[in-house]
């Protein structure tokens, strides 16, 4: 196979990278790969500990895609064994282990979603259960003998927990060794992970050296902050953009990107050229439109991105309502009239369109509430069985389904 020139490959690989241990070694491997026509083996381990992925998860996946496009072999290693141990990285307490059934269910959902980034028909898929689930306890003891407790405590999260008097389970010390041994089994040339994974990647490099293999290149990608601009993107924090979300949802959320994160998002989440990014950043609003369009196009196509932009303009400039509305159905705790109707202030508070019924009354009296497009300024208005599009201001709306 004919690979691109080495400097051209390095330029693609370097984009957005934090740690590269080490670049000179990588360059030599790329030169040898080009001379022999042999692709590098690029490993990425995924512990399917949750079923859904967001844009933060795609940062290392996009780097894998870069290697894939350059002609190298991408290995997606499913941690069917390690997921049942639980990665302690970044944790201040022991992570609960998962059952085999949970791991398998999460793996399938996760695989469907990574197909939005990688060409999954042309990757090498493996499971570390192949070599770990059949091993004996003495095999585990033998692996544990390869590293000292002092070396393990060099990990920042372990150090903080130890000094803070927080418990560290013995099995958590095994996790970096398990991940490192995966590299030995796969004979990986490169391993990719987040910056919080550097220690684990280096353990793999050490273990390969102990086994007489050429130690792998360790490449880390940044962990990106979420839409709040401060904390790591996380579904539990609500500051995320989901890979499986609709084009409209993705576009609406990305328009809320903090200005200070625009360059990072462009670099890590799109293919927009660096020179173009510099030009776009001169106008943050236009940069947000360009970012949202680039991301949505990548997951849903150009037509969907254009439709999402048109919808955004209709909602935010013309006071319309989005096509993809959240649905609210009153539960048994929502107070109704004798006829079974729901009072407008009660519904606004219960559906989270307003913070309270008192706020709802103020907005109604201020003519800030529309039902099916018509302003409703009567605080005593009630709604019985049926479906209603309820809008508060220009940016909040929901479809009420009252039965």
N, C-alpha and C positions, 0 to 999 in steps of 0.2 A: 504494500500500500504506500502511496505517496503522501507524506504529511506536509503541511505548510512549513515554510522556513522557521527555524527555531526562534529567532527574535520576534517573529510575528506571533508564534504560539505564546511566548512569554508575555507579550503585551496583553493578550487576551486573558491569560491566567492571572496576571498581577492585579487586574481591575478589582478594587474593593477588598483585597486581601489584607489581613492584619499581620499574621505570623506566617513565615515561609522558612522552614528549617530543613535544608537550607537551599537558597536559590542557585548557588553554584553547582550543587549536586543535581538539582532539577535540570539545569541547563545541559549537564553532561548526559543525563538519561534521555533527554529529548533528542540530543545529537545522535546517540546510539540508536534510539528508536527510529529516527529518520534514516540512518545508514542501513539498518537491518530490515526496515519495514515492519517492525514488531511494535504493536501498540503498548502503551503503559497500562498497568492495571491500577485503576483508581477506585479506592474503597470508600464507601459511606455507610455507616451503620445506623439503622433506624430501630429503636425500641418502640414498638407499636403500643405505647402506654396510654394513648388517647385516640379516639376515632377521627378527629377532625384536625385539619391543618389550616394555618393562616399565613399571611404573607411573610411573617417572620421566619416560618419554617422553610420557605422557599429560597432563602438566601444561599445556603449551601447547595440546595438542589440546582439552582441556576448555575453555580460554578461547576457542578457535575455535568450539566448540559453543555457548558463551554468545552470541557474535555471531550465529551461525546461528539460534538461538532468538529473538533480537531482530529477526530479519528481514533481516539483512545477507548479502551474498554472500561466501561463503568460497571462497578460491582455494587449492587444494593444488597447489603447484608441485613436480613431481618433478625433482630435480636429476640428470637423466640425463647431462648434460654435466659439471656440477660434481662429481658423485660420482667421476668419472674423474680429477679433479684432486686431490681430497682436501682437506677443510676442516682447516686447521692450528689451529683454535681449541682452546685448552687443551692443546696438544701441546708436548712438549719435544723432539720430533724429527719429521722429515718423515713424513707418513702415506703408506703405500703406496697407489698408485692401483689402481682396480678395472677389470676388463674390462667391455665393454658387456654381455656375457652375464651376468656376475655382478650387474650393476646391474639388469637386467631381471628376473632371478630373485628378487632381494631385494625389488624393487618390488612384485611380485605378492603375496608373503607379507605384506609390510608393509601393503599396501592392505586385505587381508582383516582384519588386526588393527585398523586404525584405524576400521573399520566398527563396532567395539564402542563407540566414543566418538562419532563423527560420523555424520550422515545422509549417507552417501557417494553416495546417489542424487540429492542436491540440493547438490552442490558443483561448482565449476568446476575441472576438472583440466587442468593444462598440464604441458609438459615444456620445460625450458630448452634442450634439444637443438634445439627448433624454430628458435631464432635463433642458437645458438652453433655447432652442428655444421656449418653451411654457410658460416661466415665464413672469411675469409682470414687469413693471418698479419698482414697490414698492418692489418686490422680490430682485431686484438689489440694491435698497437703503438699504434693510435689510442686505444684504451680505456686502455692503460697510461699514456698521456701526461696523463690527467686527474688523477692523484694523484702526490704526491712521495714519495720514500723516507722523508723525515722524518715525514710524516703517517702512513705505514704503521708506522713504529717507535713511534708512540704506542700501538699495541696492546700490552697488558701482556705477552702471551706472546711476541711478537716481541722486545720489549725485554729480557726475561729471557734469551732464547736468545742474543741478540746480546751482551749483557754477560757471559754465561757462556761465550762462545766456542763455542757450539753452532751447527751449520750451519743456514742458512735458504735453501732453494732459491728461485730467482727466481719459479718458478711459484706459490709459496705467496703471494707478494705480489699475484698476480692474483686469488686467490680472493675477497677482499672486493669487488673491482671487478666480478667476474662476478655475485656475489650482488646487488650494488647495481644492476647493469644490468637484472637480472630485474625490479626494481621499476619501472624506466623502461618496459620492454616491457609490463608488466601494468597500468601506471597505477594502482598500488595506493594506497589511502587510508590503510591501516593495515598494518603488518607486525608479526608476533608472533614472538618467539624467546626462548631462554633468556637469562639475564643475561650469559652468556659470548658472546652474539651481538650485544651492543649496538653495538660498533664497526662490524660489518658492516651492521647496520640503518641506522646513521647515514650510512654511505657511500651507501646507496641514497637517503637523503634528500638528500644533496649532489648526486648525479648527476641526480636528478629536477629539482632547482633549476637545474642547468646546462642542462637540456633545456627549461626554461620550463614545467615541470609544477609543480603545487602539491606541495611536499614531504610525504612520507608521515608519519603518526604512528608513532613507534617505541614498542612496548610489550614489556617483557620480563617473564618469569616466573622464579621461583626454580628452581635446580637442587636437587633434594631428596636428602638423605642416605639411605643405605640402612639396612637393619635392624641394622647394626652401630653406627649412631648417629654415625658420624664421617665415613666416606668417601662420595663420591657414589654413588648407586645404580648398580650395574654388574653385568652378568651374569658378567663375568670374576672379580669379587670375591666372587660368591656371596651378595651382600647384597640381592638383588632380589626383587620379586614380579612374575611374568610375567603379561601380559595374557591369554595363551593357556593359562595353567595352570588346572587344575580348581578348582571351588569349594572343595573340601576343602584343596587345597594353598594357595590364597590365604588362606583363613581361618586355617589353622595358622600360616602365616608372619606374618600381620598381628597375631596375638596376641603376637608377639615384639617389637612396635614399642616402642622405648625411650620411657619416659614423657615425656622432654623433646621428642620429635618428634610427640606426639599432636596438638597444636593445628595444627601445620604440615600433617600428613597429612589431618586433617579439612578444613582450609581448601582445600587444593589437590587432594585426591583424592575429595572427596564434595560433595554438595549440602546437607549439614546446615547449618542456619541458625547464624549466629554466636552468638546468644543461647543456643541449645541446646548448642553446643560448650562455652561457658563453664560451663554446669551439669554437663555430663558430666565435665569435667576434674577436678571435685572428688573423683571416685572413679576412679583410673586403670584399675583392672581392668574396671569396667563400661564405661569409655570405650573400652577395647580391644575388648570385645565389640561395642559399637555401631559402632566403626570397621570392624571386620571384616565385620559384617553389611551395612553401607552399601556397602562396596566390592564385596563378593561379589554383592549384589543388583543392582548396576549392570551387572555383566558376565554374570551367570548367572540372575538372577531371584530373587524373594522365596522361592520354595519351596526353591531350591538353597541359599540362605543359611540357612534354618531347618534343613535337613538337615546342612549343614556344622557348624552350632552343636551339633546333637545328637551328631554324630560326635565333635566336639572334647570334649564332656562325657563321652562314653563312654570315650574314650582316656585323658583326663587325670584324670577323677574315679573311674572304675570299673575302670581298668587294662585296658581293651580294646585292640584294635588298629584302626588306621585302615582304611577301605575301600580307599583308593588306596595300595597298598604298592609300594615299589620292588622290582624283581626282581633277583636275583643268580643268575648261572650260573657255576659254577667253570670258570676258564680252564685252559689246559694247564700253567700255572705253579703251580697248586694241588696240593699233595701229596695222594695218595690211598693207600688200603690196597691190598693185592693184589687184593681183591675189588672195587675201584673205589669204595669208600665214602669219605666225607670225615669226618674226625674233627671233633667239635663245636668244640673250641678253634681248630682250623685254619680252619674255615668262618667263625667269628665274627670272626676277625682279617681274613680275606681279603674278607669282605663289608662291612668297615668298621663293623660293629656294636660292635666292640671295637678299642681301639688296638693291642693285641698279644695273642699267645696267652697270655702270662702273666696279663694282665688278664682274659682270657676264663676262665682256670681259676679265678681268684679269684671271679669272678661266679658261675660254675657252682657252686662249693663253697658260696657264700653263698646259693644258691637264688634267684638273680636272673635265671635264664634259663628261658624257656618255649618249648616246641616243640609247635605245634598245641594250645596252651592248657594243656599239662601241664608242671609244673616238671621240669627235668632237672638232677640234681645229681651226675651221674657224669661226671667229666672224660674218661673213656675212651669216652664215647658216640660212635657213628658212624652216619652216615646214607647209605644207598645211593640207587639210582635212585628218583625220586619228587619230589613237591612238598611243601614244609613251610613253615609260617608260624613264623618264629623271632622271638622277642621278648626284648629285653634291657631290664630295668626297665620303666617305664611309658611311655617316650617313644621308644624305638627298636625298629623292627621291619622285617622284610623277608621277601619270599617267595623261598625257595630253590628253584630248579629244577635238580635233579641228574640228569644223563643219563648 
